[in-house]
Amino acid sequence: MVYLYVAAGLALLLLGGDILVRGAVTLARRLGVSPLVIGLTIVAYGTSAPELMVSLEAHLSGSSGIAIGNVVGSNIANILLVVGCAALIFPVVSEPGSIRFNGSILVAASVVLVVLGLFGAVTPWAAAPMLGVLIVFSWFSYRAERAGAPGGDPEAALHLKEVEAFEDRPRILVGTLPGSLLVLAAGLVGVVAGSHFLVTGAVELARGFGLSEATIGLTLVAVGTSLPELATAVVAALRRHSDLALGNVLGSNIFNILGVMGVVPLFGTLAIPADVAAFDLWVMLGVTVFFLIWIVRRGTIGRAMGAVFLLAYAAYVASRYLGFSALPLPQA
């Protein structure tokens, strides 16, 4: 039964997440919202709805290890797994200017989360400013990109491509305003139900195999909530638009830290397990910094580096299940 819960949760998150974003995009277009605003908000952050709902469900259920592990593990998976898969299909090429600003925000947010890890928890007083920074960041990004020359801002072009990618997908019941609302509601129900099934199954798996909830959250749950980003990246790569993977990953990772960690702890202080603070948070920060330095200096992630990313992710997952961390080993 536990495997059925996990499988159902993953399927509902993937399907519900896609339907939720597609319904929101079509609804926004029908209400006259510009593609730039849609790309900056609905698409960039909508694909992270599974991370938010899963972490919130886990936190309210008392599984803080899954809640924080999902965020940290998703950020690692988004870079090493999602970008790695996209680069294997078609080299990821990007102009440094298109990611420099968002990349700086992501590094700063990652450093903040690492510092909070040193204190062992994210309190509501720490979460509220993070959420505020996300709102300001989104508004500033919109104003900055709108002020740029039409079609001349590479970051704005990425967001417009993201909107086009979702609009190109098969449309179901979105020909009318009520239809768009129905699709939006169906996607939301799918994400909420999928979150419940996945968290329930993940907790039982951890207990059954004698693993910590943090380990399950950092690996199985994190990959599950990253499926929307993975699906978007694979489709974009197949269409020779691998640069979309960069915009989607950066937006998702920023939202995971500032959005998810800005909302979930508002319902009560979120504890950060000692092993996550000592090992996984630093892995997340190191992977993020290396990824951004590489893409800014080289401008591309080829198939060889994509393979390296995937191997690195496999090594990280293996290290987690083998019990490696930066904590001192217990004395015999």
Phi and psi in degrees as a GROMACS rama.xvg file:
@    title "Ramachandran Plot"
@    xaxis  label "Phi"
@    yaxis  label "Psi"
@TYPE xy
-62.5165  -38.9049  VAL-2
-68.3261  -32.3185  TYR-3
-66.8935  -39.4245  LEU-4
-61.9725  -46.1451  TYR-5
-64.2239  -46.643  VAL-6
-61.9935  -44.0225  ALA-7
-63.969  -40.3103  ALA-8
-63.0282  -45.345  GLY-9
-63.077  -43.7821  LEU-10
-63.8014  -44.5106  ALA-11
-67.1207  -36.4586  LEU-12
-65.2098  -44.3185  LEU-13
-65.2524  -50.3823  LEU-14
-68.9433  -46.0726  LEU-15
-64.6414  -39.6784  GLY-16
-62.4425  -42.9558  GLY-17
-66.354  -44.3131  ASP-18
-65.4984  -39.054  ILE-19
-60.6367  -48.2516  LEU-20
-67.1438  -42.8984  VAL-21
-62.9833  -42.3008  ARG-22
-64.6203  -40.0368  GLY-23
-66.6789  -39.5506  ALA-24
-63.2853  -48.6759  VAL-25
-66.85  -36.5777  THR-26
-64.842  -44.4278  LEU-27
-62.642  -40.9519  ALA-28
-64.3317  -37.602  ARG-29
-70.1183  -24.402  ARG-30
-90.3895  4.58506  LEU-31
84.5466  17.3016  GLY-32
-77.0345  138.281  VAL-33
-69.728  150.851  SER-34
-57.6571  -32.8853  PRO-35
-64.1506  -46.0297  LEU-36
-63.5787  -40.5344  VAL-37
-61.6585  -44.6193  ILE-38
-65.4204  -38.3437  GLY-39
-72.2515  -27.197  LEU-40
-113.671  -69.1245  THR-41
-63.5473  -49.5336  ILE-42
-74.9642  -47.799  VAL-43
-62.5326  -40.3318  ALA-44
-103.79  -22.3352  TYR-45
-63.2713  -34.1348  GLY-46
-69.5907  -10.1553  THR-47
-97.5283  6.29161  SER-48
-56.3564  -39.2746  ALA-49
-59.3458  -42.062  PRO-50
-60.0533  -43.0838  GLU-51
-64.0802  -48.6557  LEU-52
-69.0249  -38.5809  MET-53
-66.5815  -45.8662  VAL-54
-65.3549  -38.2069  SER-55
-66.4597  -45.1895  LEU-56
-59.7991  -44.7224  GLU-57
-64.2406  -43.945  ALA-58
-63.6442  -45.0214  HIS-59
-67.4043  -22.9009  LEU-60
-89.1393  -0.521372  SER-61
86.7583  12.5281  GLY-62
-104.915  73.6781  SER-63
-65.9804  -29.4171  SER-64
-61.7376  -39.9767  GLY-65
-71.1163  -38.1419  ILE-66
-61.7257  -50.8109  ALA-67
-77.471  -35.2472  ILE-68
-62.9893  -35.2099  GLY-69
-62.2007  -42.2388  ASN-70
-68.7718  -51.4831  VAL-71
-64.3422  -46.2839  VAL-72
-64.9215  -35.7623  GLY-73
-66.0062  -40.2602  SER-74
-64.7394  -37.8638  ASN-75
-68.135  -45.2621  ILE-76
-65.6812  -38.2006  ALA-77
-59.7103  -36.9823  ASN-78
-82.7842  -55.1925  ILE-79
-75.8289  -41.5593  LEU-80
-85.942  -53.268  LEU-81
-67.2584  -53.2326  VAL-82
-65.1775  -37.3731  VAL-83
-60.2114  -45.1934  GLY-84
-64.7474  -42.9989  CYS-85
-62.1668  -42.6256  ALA-86
-67.8937  -32.2325  ALA-87
-65.5854  -36.1788  LEU-88
-74.7027  -46.2355  ILE-89
-155.757  130.243  PHE-90
-51.0505  135.983  PRO-91
-87.2474  118.312  VAL-92
-120.178  137.18  VAL-93
-152.096  146.708  SER-94
-76.7855  130.021  GLU-95
-51.5209  -36.2246  PRO-96
-65.197  -22.0194  GLY-97
-77.2874  -14.273  SER-98
-127.683  -3.67251  ILE-99
-62.1064  -44.1586  ARG-100
-67.8946  -52.5385  PHE-101
-62.0714  -36.07  ASN-102
-63.2234  -40.2471  GLY-103
-63.7964  -41.074  SER-104
-63.359  -41.5672  ILE-105
-64.0583  -43.783  LEU-106
-62.9024  -44.2799  VAL-107
-61.6205  -43.2656  ALA-108
-65.1967  -38.2848  ALA-109
-64.4355  -40.6961  SER-110
-62.9223  -42.1634  VAL-111
-59.7415  -43.2261  VAL-112
-66.4293  -37.5589  LEU-113
-63.1578  -42.9227  VAL-114
-62.677  -43.1612  VAL-115
-61.9571  -33.8321  LEU-116
-62.5771  -33.5042  GLY-117
-65.5981  -27.4913  LEU-118
-88.4843  -8.82969  PHE-119
85.3102  4.08214  GLY-120
-168.546  159.471  ALA-121
-114.047  111.753  VAL-122
-88.0266  163.74  THR-123
-57.8899  -32.6025  PRO-124
-69.3881  -27.0402  TRP-125
-85.9007  -31.4217  ALA-126
-70.5564  -43.2273  ALA-127
-57.0763  -46.4916  ALA-128
-62.2719  -34.678  PRO-129
-63.3549  -42.3616  MET-130
-64.7759  -38.2626  LEU-131
-64.062  -39.5957  GLY-132
-62.976  -38.7102  VAL-133
-62.3486  -42.1537  LEU-134
-64.772  -45.5612  ILE-135
-63.8389  -42.332  VAL-136
-60.6582  -43.2907  PHE-137
-64.5566  -42.6507  SER-138
-66.1634  -42.9667  TRP-139
-63.7155  -41.2947  PHE-140
-62.1051  -42.2693  SER-141
-63.2418  -47.6256  TYR-142
-64.8856  -41.0798  ARG-143
-66.551  -41.9696  ALA-144
-75.8815  -32.8665  GLU-145
-68.6192  -30.8077  ARG-146
-74.7226  -17.259  ALA-147
-72.6749  164.727  GLY-148
-66.9163  136.485  ALA-149
-54.1237  125.936  PRO-150
76.7959  -4.52588  GLY-151
-99.6765  -13.2476  GLY-152
-92.5315  115.713  ASP-153
-63.4332  -32.7564  PRO-154
-71.7398  -39.9363  GLU-155
-63.5085  -38.8116  ALA-156
-60.6793  -36.8752  ALA-157
-62.2498  -44.5033  LEU-158
-64.7096  -39.0238  HIS-159
-65.1705  -38.2953  LEU-160
-62.9934  -38.1413  LYS-161
-62.3737  -43.2379  GLU-162
-62.9242  -44.3812  VAL-163
-61.7185  -36.9381  GLU-164
-63.0888  -41.1376  ALA-165
-72.9954  -35.0734  PHE-166
-72.0365  -23.4109  GLU-167
-76.2648  -15.4188  ASP-168
-72.6497  157.677  ARG-169
-54.0924  135.912  PRO-170
-100.954  136.512  ARG-171
-127.128  117.73  ILE-172
58  24.9024  LEU-173
-109.278  20.4692  VAL-174
-76.6299  -16.8702  GLY-175
-129.783  167.288  THR-176
-62.762  -46.5195  LEU-177
-60.8362  -35.8325  PRO-178
-63.6409  -42.0012  GLY-179
-63.0871  -40.9162  SER-180
-63.8566  -38.4379  LEU-181
-65.0432  -43.7617  LEU-182
-64.4569  -41.2811  VAL-183
-60.5581  -45.6158  LEU-184
-64.5512  -40.2599  ALA-185
-63.4607  -40.3726  ALA-186
-64.2377  -40.9103  GLY-187
-64.0067  -43.1437  LEU-188
-61.5715  -41.5566  VAL-189
-62.7169  -42.0843  GLY-190
-67.2234  -43.1071  VAL-191
-64.6823  -46.584  VAL-192
-65.093  -42.4822  ALA-193
-61.7011  -38.9898  GLY-194
-61.7639  -44.0016  SER-195
-62.9928  -47.5808  HIS-196
-63.0318  -43.5348  PHE-197
-66.9006  -44.1539  LEU-198
-64.68  -44.1868  VAL-199
-60.0647  -47.0496  THR-200
-66.1225  -38.3007  GLY-201
-65.1909  -41.4038  ALA-202
-62.3144  -43.8542  VAL-203
-66.8649  -37.9384  GLU-204
-62.0719  -45.0744  LEU-205
-59.5798  -43.5178  ALA-206
-67.0723  -42.6414  ARG-207
-65.343  -34.9854  GLY-208
-100.436  4.30832  PHE-209
68.7732  27.5085  GLY-210
-99.5451  157.49  LEU-211
-74.9903  153.355  SER-212
-63.8607  -31.5486  GLU-213
-62.8948  -40.3292  ALA-214
-63.0137  -44.8894  THR-215
-64.3561  -40.292  ILE-216
-65.5607  -38.8053  GLY-217
-72.4292  -21.8915  LEU-218
-115.811  -79.1278  THR-219
-60.1517  -52.3255  LEU-220
-65.8912  -40.9372  VAL-221
-62.0763  -43.371  ALA-222
-64.9807  -40.1692  VAL-223
-60.8322  -43.4908  GLY-224
-76.6926  -13.8933  THR-225
-91.0337  0.304953  SER-226
-58.8071  -40.1328  LEU-227
-59.2361  -42.6022  PRO-228
-65.6412  -39.0739  GLU-229
-64.954  -44.3673  LEU-230
-62.8113  -43.1559  ALA-231
-63.2939  -41.7587  THR-232
-66.84  -41.4533  ALA-233
-65.2087  -45.1404  VAL-234
-62.4474  -42.528  VAL-235
-63.6397  -40.348  ALA-236
-66.6219  -40.5535  ALA-237
-63.0436  -28.1343  LEU-238
-92.0058  8.66406  ARG-239
65.7857  30.8348  ARG-240
-120.917  50.8679  HIS-241
-62.7134  -19.8179  SER-242
-62.9732  -21.7539  ASP-243
-62.888  -31.6514  LEU-244
-60.6036  -37.6167  ALA-245
-65.2237  -49.8252  LEU-246
-61.1614  -41.8157  GLY-247
-67.5198  -41.9368  ASN-248
-67.6494  -44.6095  VAL-249
-61.4045  -46.4968  LEU-250
-62.5252  -42.4983  GLY-251
-65.2307  -44.9067  SER-252
-66.5654  -36.8917  ASN-253
-63.8676  -43.9843  ILE-254
-66.232  -37.9275  PHE-255
-56.9437  -42.6102  ASN-256
-81.6135  -55.6249  ILE-257
-77.136  -33.7893  LEU-258
-85.4187  -60.0656  GLY-259
-63.936  -47.7478  VAL-260
-74.5944  -9.37329  MET-261
-91.1238  -18.4881  GLY-262
-104.056  -50.9045  VAL-263
-56.2302  -48.7188  VAL-264
-66.3877  -12.5369  PRO-265
-64.9732  -19.2031  LEU-266
-93.3139  11.7845  PHE-267
136.389  145.284  GLY-268
-52.8006  131.213  THR-269
-100.169  114.013  LEU-270
-74.2883  143.078  ALA-271
-110.224  114.153  ILE-272
-54.616  146.275  PRO-273
-59.9983  -38.4552  ALA-274
-69.4831  -33.5067  ASP-275
-67.0381  -42.5022  VAL-276
-65.8583  -33.9402  ALA-277
-86.718  -19.9519  ALA-278
-128.485  -62.2663  PHE-279
-68.0057  -37.5872  ASP-280
-62.6385  -37.0659  LEU-281
-72.1903  -34.1905  TRP-282
-62.9633  -45.027  VAL-283
-57.8376  -46.9822  MET-284
-64.9534  -43.4997  LEU-285
-64.1115  -43.9065  GLY-286
-62.8629  -42.0784  VAL-287
-62.8577  -47.7235  THR-288
-64.5581  -44.9306  VAL-289
-61.5198  -45.483  PHE-290
-58.2574  -46.7197  PHE-291
-71.0274  -40.005  LEU-292
-62.0151  -42.4573  ILE-293
-62.5049  -49.3869  TRP-294
-70.8376  -31.8  ILE-295
-72.1507  -40.6002  VAL-296
-80.7333  -37.9824  ARG-297
-95.3784  -31.0838  ARG-298
78.0852  -1.4326  GLY-299
-155.263  150.488  THR-300
-121.487  105.307  ILE-301
-80.6857  -177.702  GLY-302
-64.2901  -37.0854  ARG-303
-63.128  -46.0295  ALA-304
-68.3523  -33.0885  MET-305
-60.3057  -40.7568  GLY-306
-64.9875  -38.3824  ALA-307
-62.9538  -42.7998  VAL-308
-58.1466  -45.9071  PHE-309
-65.7859  -40.4069  LEU-310
-64.4878  -39.8636  LEU-311
-63.8404  -38.1136  ALA-312
-68.2322  -40.6651  TYR-313
-60.9554  -40.3687  ALA-314
-65.3757  -39.4904  ALA-315
-64.1196  -47.1427  TYR-316
-61.1418  -43.5926  VAL-317
-61.3881  -41.9167  ALA-318
-62.6233  -34.7627  SER-319
-67.712  -45.3789  ARG-320
-73.7338  -22.2809  TYR-321
-85.9205  -3.34099  LEU-322
85.2439  16.3017  GLY-323
-74.2772  143.863  PHE-324
-164.084  177.899  SER-325
-87.9155  1.03555  ALA-326
-76.2665  147.904  LEU-327
-60.6186  139.347  PRO-328
-70.6274  141.087  LEU-329
-63.4686  143.177  PRO-330
-76.214  140.466  GLN-331
